[in-house]
Amino acid sequence: MKQRPTVVLHTSMGPITIELYEEEAPISVENFLEYARSGHYDGTIFHRVIRNFMIQGGGFDPEFNQKSTRDPITNEADNGLTNKRGSVAMARTGMPHSATAQFFINTVDNPSLDHRGTQSGRTWGYAVFGQVTDGMDVVDAIRAVETTSRPPYSDVPVEPVVIERVEIE
């Protein structure tokens, strides 16, 4: 069996290793790898941290400047993968096919984010494309940081948690 691609998010709180599900989510994985190769994620922050839900990053620098992105990708939430603890999924707006660069790591099992049909953005789900294989202790440390509001955003870490760089193994 072909080995899955792996990346390491080097964060200000420690490394997080993620195995990417290239066969199940080829569009999402290639999209993530293109952003990683281009350096897009270097210096971005986990800008949304909800302890018993997920940690989200990949879109803003520490001053909350939003980074420019490429066009949105097709939502692959119907790939059979689930939003379980440690899974990595594409963040998006309420529109099903709106994901660009932002992603999140589930800190608990989140079955409500799984694909349940194509009727609406709510039922479409969020495309899982990877799984944390090492560094869940870092994810748990990030999920426990103190958060505040930074209008119009809420659940923002008081002290920025920075993705310093992404290493493709």
C-alpha positions in Angstrom: 0.0 0.0 0.0 1.2 3.5 -0.9 2.3 5.5 2.1 0.1 8.5 2.8 1.7 12.0 2.7 2.5 13.4 6.1 3.0 17.0 7.2 4.2 18.5 10.5 2.7 21.8 11.7 5.5 23.5 13.6 3.5 25.7 16.1 4.6 28.0 18.8 3.3 25.4 21.2 5.0 22.4 19.6 4.7 20.1 16.6 1.6 18.4 15.3 2.0 15.6 12.8 -0.8 15.0 10.3 -1.3 12.0 8.0 -3.2 13.1 4.9 -5.9 11.0 3.3 -4.9 11.5 -0.4 -7.1 8.7 -1.8 -10.2 9.6 0.1 -9.9 13.4 -0.2 -7.6 14.1 -3.2 -8.9 17.7 -3.9 -8.6 18.8 -0.2 -5.2 17.2 0.2 -3.7 18.7 -2.9 -5.2 22.1 -2.0 -3.7 21.9 1.5 -0.3 20.8 0.1 -0.3 23.6 -2.4 -0.9 26.1 0.3 1.8 24.5 2.5 4.4 24.4 -0.4 3.8 28.1 -1.2 4.5 29.1 2.5 0.9 30.3 2.9 0.6 28.8 6.4 3.9 30.1 7.7 3.2 32.7 10.3 -0.5 32.1 10.4 -2.4 31.6 13.7 -5.0 29.4 15.2 -7.5 32.2 15.3 -10.5 30.2 16.6 -10.2 27.9 19.6 -13.3 26.3 21.1 -12.1 23.8 23.8 -14.8 21.1 23.3 -15.2 21.5 19.6 -12.1 22.4 17.5 -9.1 24.6 16.8 -9.1 26.5 13.5 -6.3 28.1 11.6 -4.6 28.9 8.3 -6.2 32.2 7.4 -4.8 35.1 9.5 -1.5 36.4 10.7 -1.1 37.5 14.3 -2.3 41.0 13.6 -5.5 39.5 12.1 -4.7 40.4 8.6 -6.5 37.8 6.4 -4.2 36.1 3.9 -5.3 36.0 0.2 -6.4 32.6 -1.1 -7.0 30.8 -4.3 -10.5 29.9 -5.5 -12.6 27.6 -3.3 -12.5 23.9 -3.8 -15.1 21.2 -4.2 -16.4 19.8 -0.8 -15.4 16.2 -0.4 -17.3 15.6 2.9 -19.1 12.6 1.3 -15.8 10.6 1.3 -16.7 8.4 4.2 -14.3 10.0 6.7 -15.8 11.4 9.9 -15.1 14.4 12.1 -13.8 12.4 15.0 -11.3 13.6 17.6 -7.9 14.4 16.0 -9.3 14.5 12.4 -8.4 17.5 10.2 -11.1 19.0 8.0 -11.5 22.0 5.7 -13.1 25.1 7.2 -15.7 26.8 5.1 -18.6 29.3 5.2 -22.3 28.2 5.1 -21.9 27.4 1.4 -20.8 23.8 0.9 -18.1 24.5 -1.7 -16.5 27.5 -0.1 -13.3 26.0 1.5 -10.0 27.7 0.6 -7.0 27.6 2.9 -8.5 27.4 6.5 -8.7 24.1 8.2 -9.6 22.8 11.7 -8.6 20.0 14.0 -11.5 18.3 15.9 -10.7 18.3 19.6 -13.7 16.0 20.3 -15.9 13.7 18.1 -18.1 16.1 16.1 -20.6 13.9 14.2 -22.8 16.9 13.5 -20.1 18.0 11.1 -20.3 14.8 9.0 -21.9 14.6 5.6 -25.6 13.8 5.9 -26.8 14.8 2.4 -26.7 17.5 -0.2 -29.8 19.4 0.8 -28.0 22.3 2.4 -24.7 23.6 3.7 -25.7 22.3 7.1 -26.2 18.7 5.9 -23.4 18.7 3.4 -20.8 18.5 6.1 -17.1 19.4 6.5 -14.5 17.5 4.5 -12.1 15.5 6.6 -8.7 15.1 4.8 -6.3 14.1 7.5 -5.7 12.7 11.0 -3.3 13.8 13.8 -0.9 10.9 14.3 1.4 12.7 16.8 1.0 15.8 18.8 -2.5 15.5 20.2 -0.9 16.7 23.4 -0.1 20.0 21.6 -3.7 20.1 20.2 -5.0 19.7 23.7 -2.7 22.4 25.0 -3.9 24.8 22.3 -7.6 23.9 23.0 -7.0 24.9 26.6 -5.6 28.4 26.0 -7.5 31.4 27.3 -9.7 33.0 24.6 -11.3 36.4 24.2 -13.4 38.3 21.6 -11.7 40.4 18.9 -14.7 41.8 17.1 -16.0 40.6 14.8 -14.3 37.3 15.9 -14.9 35.4 19.1 -13.0 32.4 20.6 -9.6 34.1 19.8 -6.6 33.0 21.8 -5.4 35.9 24.1 -1.8 34.9 23.3 -1.4 34.1 19.5 -0.8 30.4 18.8 1.4 30.6 15.6 1.9 28.0 12.9 5.5 28.8 12.3 5.9 26.6 9.3 4.6 23.4 7.7 7.0 20.7 6.9 6.0 18.2 4.2 7.6 14.8 5.0 
